[in-house]
Amino acid sequence: MKPYQAVLFDLGDTLVDFEPLDTRELFRLSAHSSYDFLLSAGAKLPDFESFFRSQYRGLRWSYLWAKLRRKEFNSIHLLRKLCRKINYPVDEDGLYELAWLWYSPLCDFASVEAGLPAALDQLRERGIRMGIVSNTFVPGKTLDRHLQEVGLLEYFPVRIYSSEVGFRKPNRRIFELALQQLDVGPEQCLFVGDLVKTDMVGARRAGMTTVLKSPFAGSKPNRLAHHTIRAMSELPAIVLNHQTS
């Protein structure tokens, strides 16, 4: 039995936990943040409700169209389109700062499990390579900034975001891209995620061992998960015991 050399993780509700949210109200907070910034910068904008409805419709349409095409979109393109529409000149750095303003209200509803850094330290100390594979329309730079703020970025030199590569889990290509960057075979890698239909199905298709993070899991295992954990602190035992068995 070959020892594991790498672990790939989902991001949302796996590495970073998010409180249950009203999507529309969260988007309203995000819209206020960017609206106030653009107004203060001298941009000519409609009233807030018109701005909010227009941007919300645009995001929902892009999301639905991406699902129909089975491809991902990147919300940075919507922001670039917005800036052109309102004749607001912005360079790439400014565009990503605007993307952060849209995203940052979500940080108030995010948390990191208390035992996660210690678990990641254990894996890193034993030479386990780590990476992230995430379905998201948020720009990669924005997610990297959030990971930096919660002290997790340094653990993951490989980060594959669907917004940057154009395809989503469970498409096996997104997993294979991460494996290539980690320079490991699928049989040497675990994937940890919280969703069966995308994380477990996709990782199994790619040939990896699957770990389902399910805080309220019962005694009955999921047939698509090789392992089930309630907390990330349980993960090192699975990885390291396999190395020594």
C-alpha positions in Angstrom: 0.0 0.0 0.0 1.6 3.2 -1.2 1.6 6.1 1.3 -0.3 9.3 0.6 1.8 12.1 -0.7 -0.9 14.9 -1.1 -4.2 16.1 0.1 -6.6 18.3 -2.0 -9.3 20.3 -0.3 -12.6 22.0 -1.2 -12.7 25.6 0.1 -16.2 26.7 1.2 -17.6 24.7 4.2 -14.5 22.5 4.2 -11.5 24.8 4.9 -13.6 27.9 5.6 -17.0 27.5 7.1 -19.8 29.9 6.2 -23.0 30.6 8.2 -26.3 30.0 6.5 -27.0 33.0 4.4 -29.8 34.8 2.5 -28.1 35.1 -0.8 -30.1 38.2 -1.9 -29.5 40.0 1.3 -25.8 39.2 1.2 -25.6 40.5 -2.3 -27.3 43.7 -1.1 -24.6 44.2 1.4 -22.0 43.7 -1.3 -23.7 46.1 -3.6 -23.8 48.8 -1.0 -20.1 48.4 -0.4 -19.2 48.8 -4.0 -21.9 51.4 -4.7 -20.6 53.7 -1.9 -17.0 53.3 -3.2 -17.9 54.2 -6.8 -20.0 57.2 -5.7 -17.1 58.5 -3.6 -14.8 58.1 -6.6 -17.1 60.3 -8.7 -18.8 57.6 -10.8 -22.2 58.5 -12.2 -24.6 55.9 -10.9 -28.4 55.3 -10.9 -30.2 55.1 -7.5 -29.1 52.2 -5.3 -32.1 50.0 -5.9 -31.7 50.2 -9.7 -28.0 49.5 -9.3 -28.7 46.5 -7.0 -31.4 45.0 -9.2 -29.3 45.3 -12.4 -26.2 43.8 -10.9 -28.2 41.0 -9.2 -29.9 40.1 -12.4 -26.6 40.1 -14.2 -25.0 37.8 -11.7 -27.9 35.3 -11.6 -28.1 35.2 -15.4 -24.4 34.5 -15.7 -24.6 31.8 -13.0 -27.6 30.1 -14.7 -26.0 30.3 -18.2 -22.7 28.9 -16.8 -24.6 25.9 -15.4 -26.4 25.3 -18.7 -23.1 25.3 -20.5 -21.4 23.3 -17.8 -18.7 25.9 -17.7 -17.7 28.5 -15.0 -17.7 32.3 -15.3 -15.6 34.8 -13.5 -17.4 37.7 -11.9 -14.4 40.0 -12.6 -15.8 40.2 -16.2 -19.1 41.5 -14.8 -17.2 44.2 -12.9 -15.2 45.1 -16.0 -18.5 45.4 -17.9 -20.0 47.6 -15.2 -17.0 50.0 -15.2 -17.3 50.4 -19.0 -21.0 51.0 -18.7 -20.6 53.8 -16.2 -17.5 55.2 -17.9 -15.4 54.6 -14.8 -11.7 54.3 -15.7 -10.0 51.5 -13.7 -6.8 49.6 -14.1 -6.5 45.9 -13.2 -5.4 46.6 -9.6 -8.4 48.8 -9.1 -10.7 46.2 -10.7 -9.6 43.6 -8.2 -10.0 46.0 -5.3 -13.6 46.5 -6.5 -14.0 42.7 -6.6 -12.8 42.6 -2.9 -15.4 45.2 -1.9 -18.1 42.9 -3.4 -16.7 39.9 -1.6 -15.6 41.2 1.7 -19.1 41.3 3.4 -19.0 37.5 3.2 -16.0 37.4 5.5 -18.1 38.5 8.4 -20.0 35.2 8.1 -17.0 33.0 7.7 -14.9 31.1 10.3 -12.1 28.6 10.5 -12.4 25.5 12.6 -10.2 25.9 15.7 -8.3 22.7 15.1 -7.6 23.3 11.4 -4.2 25.0 11.5 -2.8 22.3 13.8 -4.1 19.6 11.5 -2.5 21.3 8.5 0.8 21.7 10.4 0.8 18.0 11.1 0.4 17.2 7.5 3.0 19.7 6.3 5.6 18.5 8.8 5.2 15.0 7.4 5.9 16.3 3.9 2.3 16.0 2.6 1.7 18.4 -0.3 -1.6 20.3 -0.2 -3.8 22.2 -2.6 -7.3 23.6 -3.1 -9.9 22.8 -5.8 -12.9 25.0 -5.5 -16.1 25.7 -7.5 -16.5 29.5 -7.5 -17.3 32.5 -9.7 -15.2 34.7 -7.4 -11.8 35.8 -8.8 -8.9 33.8 -7.6 -7.0 36.8 -6.3 -10.0 37.7 -4.1 -10.2 34.2 -2.6 -6.4 34.2 -2.0 -6.8 37.5 -0.1 -9.4 35.9 2.1 -7.2 32.9 2.7 -4.3 35.2 3.6 -6.5 37.1 6.1 -7.5 33.9 7.9 -3.9 32.5 7.9 -4.4 29.6 5.5 -2.8 30.8 2.2 0.7 29.6 3.1 -0.4 26.0 3.4 -1.7 25.7 -0.2 0.8 26.5 -3.0 -1.6 24.9 -5.5 -5.0 26.5 -5.8 -7.3 25.7 -8.6 -10.4 27.9 -8.9 -13.1 27.1 -11.4 -13.5 30.8 -12.1 -9.9 30.8 -13.4 -9.9 27.5 -15.4 -13.4 27.6 -16.8 -14.7 24.1 -15.7 -16.2 22.9 -12.4 -16.3 19.9 -10.2 -17.3 17.1 -10.8 -15.5 17.5 -14.1 -12.4 15.3 -13.6 -10.2 17.8 -15.5 -10.2 20.2 -12.6 -8.9 17.5 -10.3 -6.4 16.3 -12.8 -5.0 19.8 -13.2 -4.5 20.0 -9.5 -2.8 16.6 -9.4 -0.5 17.7 -12.2 0.6 20.8 -10.3 1.2 18.8 -7.2 3.1 16.3 -9.3 1.4 13.2 -7.7 -0.8 10.4 -9.1 -4.4 10.1 -8.0 -3.8 7.0 -6.0 -1.4 9.0 -3.8 -3.9 11.8 -3.1 -7.0 12.3 -0.9 -9.7 14.8 -1.6 -11.6 16.4 1.3 -14.9 18.1 0.6 -18.4 18.6 2.0 -20.6 17.9 -1.1 -21.2 14.4 -2.5 -22.4 15.3 -6.0 -19.4 17.5 -6.8 -16.6 16.6 -4.4 -17.0 12.9 -3.8 -18.2 12.1 -7.3 -15.6 14.1 -9.1 -12.7 13.0 -6.9 -13.7 9.3 -7.4 -13.8 9.8 -11.1 -10.3 11.1 -11.0 -9.2 8.1 -9.0 -8.6 9.7 -5.6 -9.5 8.5 -2.1 -12.4 10.6 -0.8 -13.0 12.1 2.6 -16.4 13.6 3.3 -16.5 16.4 5.9 -19.9 16.1 7.5 -20.2 17.7 11.0 -23.6 16.0 11.6 -22.8 12.6 10.0 -24.4 9.6 11.5 -23.0 6.1 11.8 -24.0 5.1 8.3 -21.2 5.8 5.9 -21.8 7.4 2.5 -21.1 4.9 -0.3 -19.1 7.5 -2.3 -16.9 8.5 0.6 -14.0 6.3 1.6 -13.8 8.1 4.9 -16.2 10.5 6.8 -15.0 13.1 9.3 -16.9 15.4 11.5 -14.0 17.8 12.1 -10.8 18.6 10.2 -8.8 17.6 13.3 -9.6 13.9 12.4 -7.9 14.1 9.0 -4.2 13.7 10.0 -5.0 10.2 11.5 -6.4 9.0 8.2 -3.5 10.3 6.2 -0.6 9.5 8.5 -1.9 6.0 9.6 -2.0 5.1 5.9 1.6 6.2 5.6 2.8 3.8 8.3 0.5 0.8 7.6 
